[in-house]
Amino acid sequence: MKKGNFNTEFNKEELLKSLDIASKRLEKNEARNLGIDSSSIEKALGEIDDEALLILKCNLLLEERINEIIASSNIYPLDIEKLKLSYYQKLCFVKEVLKATRITDILFTLHELRNIIAHSLKLDLRIKKVEKLRQICIKSYENMSIKINKLSSKAIILFSLNLVLGYLRASFDEGFLLVSTKIKLIELENLMKED
């Protein structure tokens, strides 16, 4: 039997092309084995629309502002990071300090909108939640109800964000609720220590 003469030279382009083809076949087989249809994934994801991005950014702005409020209103050094509060827990804290107001209703509805984007692809859920936000704004500003009804979804979201940020600024920056906030922070820290 004649020993084979193997060609040790290779064409780099052909090798890369072969690897690419093999990789694509492997991806298709893995996807098929997992029951994944890439075209349905692309269709479901679609494009990230401006409204969804706006809702996410609004919640980031709100959480940042709430973090500033919590950090700046403690009586003694309190490491907020050690408490590891979720955004929802921070919202509950603000609600407790502000008591039940339409502002906290708006705050929680904006959070619910964020959760819809994070956990659901159903646009109808988002539409319903934006309408809920619109109705809260109308109840807050009945004299402006006609104008509020004409606002687009994005405008309602921005209007709501401005209401909440303005109220938080007025309430906390001016010391209006600072003492109450400090007391709640102490209570919160004590509860966390008990756990």
N, C-alpha and C positions, 0 to 999 in steps of 0.2 A: 504494500500500500504506500502510495506516494504521500509524502508529507505535504500538507497544504502550505501554500505560500500566502500568508495573510498580508494584505495591504495595510500597512500601518499608517498610511496617509489617509486623511479623511477630509471631506469637504465640510467645512464648518457650517455653511449655509444649509446644506442638506440635513445635517445633524440637528440643527436648531428647528428646521421645518418639521422633521420627524418627531422631535420632542413636543412641539406645539400641537401637532395632530394627536399624538398619544395623550397629551394633557387634556385636550378637548373631549376626546372619547371617554377618558376617565371621569371627567366632570359630568358628562351626560349620563354615564352609567350610575355614578353616585347619586345624582339628582333623581334618576328614574327609580333607583332602589329605595330612596327616601320618600318617594311620592311627590317630588317637587317638580313643578312645571315652571321653568324660568319665564315663559311668556306671561303666565298668570301672575307671577310675582311682580314683573315690571308693570303690568296693567293695574294691579292693586295699589302699588306704591305711587304710580303716576308722578306728578310733579308736586313739590312742596309749594303750596300757594302762599301768597302774601299774607292772607288772614291767619293762617296757621303759624307762620313765622312771627307775626305781630303778637299773637296770644302768648307764644313761648317767651318772647322778649319782654312783654309786659310783666309776666310772672317773675322773670329774672330781676327786673327792676324793682318790683315790689319786695321780693325776698331780700335783695340787697338793702333796701330802705329799712325793712323790719330788722335785719341784722344790725344795722347802724343804731336803730332805736334801742334794741336790747343791750348792745354793747355800751352805749353811752349813758344808760340810765341805771346802772347798778350802784348801790350804796358802797360796796366794798368790792375788791377785785374778785370777779366771778368769771371763770374761764368758760365762755359760751361754747367753745369748741368741745370741751370735755362733756358737756351735757348732750351733745350729738342730737340736737332736736331736728326732727324732720320739718319740712316746710309746713305741713299740716299742723304740727304741734305749735309752730311759731304763729300760725294764723289763729289757732285757738287761744294762745296767750294774748294776742292783740284783741281778740273778741272779748276776752275776759276783762281786759283793762278798759276797753271802750264801752263795754256793755253791749247789748244788742242794739245795733243801729242799722240803718240802710247801708251805711258805708261798709260795715262788716258783711252784709248780705252781698254787696257788690264784690268785695274782696274774695269771699268764698265762691261766688259764681265765676269769677275770673279763674280761680283755682280749678273749679269743675271743668271749665273749658279746656284748660291745660291738660287735665286728666283725659278728657275725651280725645284730644289729639295724640296723647301718649299711648292710649290703650284701645283705640277704636279707629277703624277706617270709615265709619258710617258718617257721612256728611250731614244727614238729617238730625243726628244727635247734637251736632255743633250748632246747626241752625236754630233748633229749639232752645238751646242754652243761651244763644245770643239774644233771642227774643225775650227770654226771662230777664236777661240783663237790661234790655230796653224797658221792660215793664217796671223794674226796680228804679231805673232812672226817671221814668215818667212819674212814679209815685213820689220820688224825691223832689221833683221839679214840675209840679202839675201845671204851673203857669207857662211852661215851655213844652208841653206835651205835643203840640202840633209840630214844632221844630224837631223834637226828638224822634217822633214817628217817621220823619222824612230822612233821617240819617242812615247812611249805609251801615253795614255790619262793622266794617273797619272803623268808621267814625264813632259808632257806639262803644266799641272796645276802647278807643283812645279817650273818648269822653269819660268813660268809667275810670280808666287809669288816672286821668287828671283829677277827678273827684277824690279818689282814694289818696293819691299822693298829697294833694292839697290838704285834705283833712288830717292825714298823719303829720304833715309838717306843722299845721296849726295846733294840733293837739299835743304833740310831743316836743317840738322845738321851742315852744313858748312856755313850757313847764306846766301846761294845763293839767296833764295827767302824769307828770313825772313822779310824784310821790306814790301814787297808786301803782305805777309801773315798778318802782323799786320794791314795794311790798310784795307784789306778785312774783318778782324775780327771786326774792328770798324764799317765798313759799315754794316756788318751783325747785330751787336748789335743794331745799329740805326734803321735798318729795323724792327727788332723784337720789339723795343720800340714803333714804329708807329702802330703796330698791337695791 
